[in-house]
């Protein structure tokens, strides 16, 4: 277990369970390939009878808090980005998770969209740049919409900051391989029922993955992912 910083305690006011227990199970949901019913059973084994729907509400409520803390401590990524999108099931239909990693495999950013087009790709790039830096180059696959989004973005940038674009399927293997870690967490959920739930849950999974990669300022490679998570929430 860990001790939560007093700065974050007001967010947990009115909850019957302690802040540490709540965050522990939010962490477990985002870190491991577990369903909510798996977590419910684990709670029962520990003597706490908490319904799986309550656990889901905890995730929806507190993942944004984790996201805020991670973004405060996330180390800058390199300027060479690899960007791609993958598929997520929502009510039997596919939605799209846009993601980018840098040349070292560190997560740049992520963005969930109901559509796969120029507008969605442009929204992703604007979000990624606002939270990081203008990249020195971006590698995408042969998708025309991703290339069109970068072309549109370049029209807004001055000559010194225009982004070189490389379309190469094989150079993009790094981000395609990185998708596997996210998809592995999503698989036990058998699809999402609402876009909001999908967006929040994936945000939690991505943030724990960022911690796992050692991307936070002050994180130590010799410590476990949970130890670095606990350190973040205690700071």
C-alpha positions in Angstrom: 0.0 0.0 0.0 1.1 3.7 -0.2 0.3 7.0 1.3 -1.5 9.6 -0.8 -0.4 13.2 -0.7 -2.7 15.4 1.4 -3.0 17.6 -1.7 -5.2 15.0 -3.4 -7.3 13.9 -0.4 -10.2 16.4 -1.1 -11.0 14.5 -4.4 -11.9 11.4 -2.2 -14.2 13.2 0.2 -17.5 11.3 0.7 -16.3 7.9 -0.4 -16.7 5.0 2.0 -13.4 3.3 1.0 -10.1 4.9 1.7 -8.3 6.8 -1.1 -5.4 4.3 -1.1 -7.8 1.3 -1.6 -9.6 3.2 -4.4 -6.4 4.1 -6.3 -5.0 0.6 -5.8 -7.9 -1.0 -7.7 -7.9 1.8 -10.3 -4.2 1.0 -10.8 -4.9 -2.7 -11.0 -7.6 -2.3 -13.6 -5.3 -0.1 -15.8 -2.2 -2.2 -15.2 -3.4 -5.8 -15.7 -5.7 -7.6 -18.1 -8.5 -7.9 -15.6 -12.3 -7.5 -16.0 -14.3 -5.6 -13.4 -15.8 -8.9 -12.2 -12.2 -10.2 -11.7 -11.5 -7.2 -9.5 -14.8 -7.7 -7.7 -13.8 -11.2 -6.8 -10.4 -10.0 -5.7 -12.1 -7.5 -3.4 -14.2 -10.3 -1.9 -11.1 -12.4 -1.3 -9.7 -9.5 0.8 -13.0 -9.3 2.7 -14.4 -6.2 1.0 -17.7 -6.6 -0.8 -17.7 -4.0 -3.5 -19.8 -4.4 -6.6 -18.1 -4.3 -10.0 -20.2 -1.3 -11.0 -18.7 0.6 -8.1 -15.2 -0.3 -9.3 -16.1 1.0 -12.7 -17.3 4.3 -11.3 -14.0 4.6 -9.4 -12.1 4.3 -12.7 -14.3 6.9 -14.5 -13.9 9.3 -11.5 -10.2 9.0 -10.7 -8.4 8.2 -14.0 -8.6 11.9 -15.0 -6.8 12.7 -11.7 -4.0 10.2 -12.5 -3.8 11.6 -16.0 -3.3 15.1 -14.6 -0.5 14.0 -12.3 1.2 12.0 -15.0 1.2 14.9 -17.4 2.8 17.2 -14.8 5.7 14.8 -14.4 6.1 13.3 -17.9 9.6 13.8 -19.3 9.9 15.5 -22.8 9.9 13.1 -25.7 12.3 13.3 -28.7 11.3 15.2 -31.8 11.1 12.1 -34.1 7.6 10.7 -33.9 6.0 7.5 -35.2 2.2 7.9 -35.5 -0.5 5.3 -36.2 -4.1 4.4 -35.3 -5.5 1.1 -34.0 -9.1 -0.2 -33.5 -11.3 -0.4 -30.4 -14.7 -2.0 -30.3 -17.7 0.2 -29.0 -21.1 -1.4 -29.0 -20.1 -3.8 -31.8 -18.6 -1.1 -34.0 -15.0 0.0 -34.4 -13.7 3.3 -33.1 -10.1 4.5 -33.5 -7.3 5.1 -31.1 -4.6 7.5 -32.5 -1.2 7.0 -30.9 2.3 8.2 -31.3 5.7 7.1 -29.8 9.1 8.7 -30.3 12.2 7.1 -31.8 12.9 5.4 -28.4 9.4 4.0 -28.0 8.3 6.5 -25.4 4.6 7.5 -25.6 4.0 10.9 -27.1 0.2 11.1 -26.8 -3.0 9.3 -27.6 -6.5 10.3 -28.8 -9.7 8.3 -29.2 -12.1 9.2 -32.1 -15.3 7.8 -33.5 -14.1 8.5 -37.0 -10.9 7.8 -38.9 -10.3 10.8 -41.1 -8.3 14.0 -41.6 -10.2 15.8 -38.9 -9.5 13.1 -36.3 -5.9 12.9 -37.2 -5.5 16.7 -37.1 -7.2 16.8 -33.6 -4.6 14.2 -32.5 -1.6 16.2 -33.7 -2.9 19.4 -32.2 -3.3 17.7 -28.8 0.1 16.0 -29.0 1.9 19.2 -29.9 0.1 21.2 -27.2 1.3 18.7 -24.6 4.8 18.2 -26.1 6.8 20.1 -28.8 6.5 20.6 -32.5 8.2 17.4 -33.9 11.3 17.5 -36.0 9.7 14.8 -38.2 6.7 12.4 -38.2 6.6 8.9 -39.7 3.2 7.7 -40.8 1.9 4.8 -42.8 0.3 5.1 -46.3 -2.9 6.5 -44.8 -3.9 9.5 -46.8 -5.9 11.1 -44.0 -2.8 11.2 -41.7 -0.7 12.8 -44.4 -3.5 15.3 -45.2 -3.7 16.3 -41.5 0.0 17.0 -41.3 -0.2 19.0 -44.6 -3.0 21.1 -43.1 -1.0 21.5 -39.9 2.0 22.7 -41.9 0.0 25.5 -43.5 -0.5 26.9 -40.0 3.3 26.8 -39.1 6.0 29.2 -40.2 8.7 28.0 -42.5 11.2 27.2 -39.7 8.7 24.9 -37.9 7.1 23.0 -40.8 7.1 19.2 -40.0 8.9 16.8 -42.4 6.6 13.9 -43.2 7.8 10.4 -44.0 5.3 7.7 -45.2 6.9 4.3 -44.6 5.2 1.2 -43.3 8.4 -0.4 -42.0 9.7 2.7 -40.2 6.3 2.6 -38.3 6.8 -0.8 -36.8 7.8 0.7 -33.4 4.4 2.2 -32.8 2.5 -0.7 -34.3 4.3 -3.0 -31.9 3.5 -0.7 -29.0 -0.2 -1.0 -29.8 0.0 -4.6 -28.5 0.4 -3.6 -24.9 -2.7 -1.4 -25.0 -4.8 -4.0 -26.9 -3.8 -6.7 -24.3 -5.4 -4.6 -21.5 -8.6 -3.9 -23.5 -9.2 -7.5 -24.7 -10.8 -8.8 -21.4 -13.4 -6.0 -21.6 -15.0 -7.5 -24.7 -15.9 -4.0 -26.0 -17.1 -0.8 -24.4 -20.7 0.3 -23.9 -20.1 4.1 -24.1 -17.5 6.3 -25.8 -16.9 8.2 -22.5 -16.1 4.9 -20.6 -13.8 3.9 -23.4 -12.0 7.2 -23.5 -11.5 7.3 -19.7 -10.4 3.6 -19.4 -7.9 3.9 -22.3 -6.6 7.1 -20.8 -5.9 5.1 -17.6 -4.2 2.3 -19.4 -2.0 4.7 -21.4 -1.0 6.6 -18.3 0.0 3.4 -16.4 1.9 2.3 -19.5 3.8 5.7 -19.5 4.8 5.0 -15.9 5.8 1.5 -16.8 8.1 2.8 -19.5 9.8 5.0 -16.9 8.8 8.3 -18.6 8.2 10.3 -15.4 10.7 12.7 -13.9 12.2 11.1 -10.9 11.1 7.5 -11.7 13.6 4.8 -11.1 14.1 1.8 -13.5 15.0 -0.5 -10.6 11.6 0.1 -9.0 8.4 -1.6 -10.1 5.7 0.1 -12.0 3.5 0.2 -8.8 6.4 1.7 -6.8 6.7 4.5 -9.3 2.9 5.0 -9.4 2.8 5.2 -5.6 5.7 7.7 -5.6 3.8 9.9 -8.1 0.6 9.9 -6.1 2.4 10.6 -2.8 4.4 13.6 -4.2 
